[in-house]
Amino acid sequence: MGSVGTDYSNEIKGFLKIHRDYFETGRTKDVDFRIEQLKRLKDAIQSYEGEIMEALHKDLRKPPFESFATEIGYVKDSIGYTLKHIRGWAKGQKVKTPMVHFGARSAIHPEPYGTVLIIAPWNYPFQLMIEPMIGAMAAGNCIVLKPSEYAPHVGKVMEKMIGECFDERYVRMIIGDRELATALVNSDFDYIFFTGSVLVGKIVMEAAAKHLIPVTLELGGKSPCIVDKHGNLAVAAERIIWGKFVNAGQTCVAPDYLLVHREVKEELMQRLIMTIRKFYGDNPASSPDYCRIINKKHLKRLVNLLEQEKIITGGNYDLDDLYMAPTLMDQVSWEDPVMADEIFGPILPIIPYDDLDDVIHRINQRPKPLALYLFTENREIQDLVMQRISFGGGCINDTLSHVASPYIPFGGVGASGIGAYHGKNSFDLFSHHKSIMRKTTKFSIPLAFPPYGERIHWLKKLMK
């Protein structure tokens, strides 16, 4: 992101004023209004389902099943859950009051921040735009949406859908390049929600800090998958291959590398290879269920990570078709280029281990991952890994599935992100929780007023 363009900057100032004026009317704070808008969004998604699926196929060659399961159906389900609970979430919550404030009542009231900027990535261009938008709407904010320019077909469909569905004083979508994104994050929004790379996340946070704007950063990192010798290898093989190669590996919580106990490594590798063939056939390039890489730039980056002598299956690619086969790499070391940064593509490096303590130490020496996956039937090992490794979220004996629950928060820790959302956590994320104490005027306790005299004796009894 470079310097702020003057034209963009003036344009953004103009529509931010429009949003603020609309927010000041108080309409978005009305819970009935929020419910009506969420229902309109769900109806619009239903109406545009075919166009969205077509756009996802054009941008990423997504099969209809993946488009619905990971994008369209996912957010429709999320809207339904939010509509069911929003009235309860929006109510003020009564809390206890300390005895020292006898005669007072305390409560917490959620209120919207104002105008929220949501910047979405290209890998799940629909879901990762709409899911945070659901939380921002439920909390009562106005919203500005910036889709990724790398998924232009989805962006155009969404621009049309949002334009038809909402008053642009309330929700507005802006299509543009990196210069526009730079101008947006350097503008005076009330909240910024960004999903993308660690590198760009740092730039967003630095820009927001200049205006003291709160941010949520949904980033990524190298998410490990550990297969213990006590794991169910048949189950592990299928769930690892699914989690790694859905969306051609372009998933922020995909297993980034595989750590497998040496005693079961050969058996697991054979099962992984068989599962790839079971899922995608002998030639995944012709499979209707296998996605493509977003563009040539990213495919070339992935090609540079390949080491032919370490490839045990896959490794072939087609720049014109934006295709890279599901690829397993064996005999990988911690120092190899493929282990330097998040892969974000269909390459799975495999590293054997003998000592779990060494694995835990190695992972903890790296930036905290967004996700971690562990396959084992041993409860002691499950507890050990969960207690000793810090990560955003994850699964035991599965991959990816934790992301699809509205009952648990999704987000990173450390370098993998700041803040968490989904379900009520989305509502809370986009709400300021305002503390209110109401004191009676029927009587006063002058303990706190000077002259204090010897009152500290009574204060110490109250404040233990």
Secondary structure, DSSP 8 states (H G I E B T S, - for coil): --S--HHHHHHHHHHHHHHHHHHHTTGGG-HHHHHHHHHHHHHHHHHTHHHHHHHHHHHH---HHHHIIIIIHHHHHHHHHHHHHHHHHHS-EEE---GGGTTEEEEEEEEE-SEEEEE--SSSTTHHHHHHHHHHHHHT-EEEEE--TTSHHHHHHHHHHHHHHS-TTTEEE----HHHHHHHHTS--SEEEEES-HHHHHHHHHHHHHTT--EEEE-----EEEE-TTS-HHHHHHHHHHHHHGGGG--TTS--EEEEEGGGHHHHHHHHHHHHHHHH-S-GGG-TT----S-HHHHHHHHTT--GGGEEE---EETTTTEE--EEE-S--TTSGGGTS---SSEEEEEEES-HHHHHHHHHTS---SEEEEE-S-HHHHHHHHHH---SEEEES-SSGGGG-TTS-EE--GGGEE-EESTHHHHHHTEEEEEEEEE-SS---GGGSS--TTTHHHHHHH--
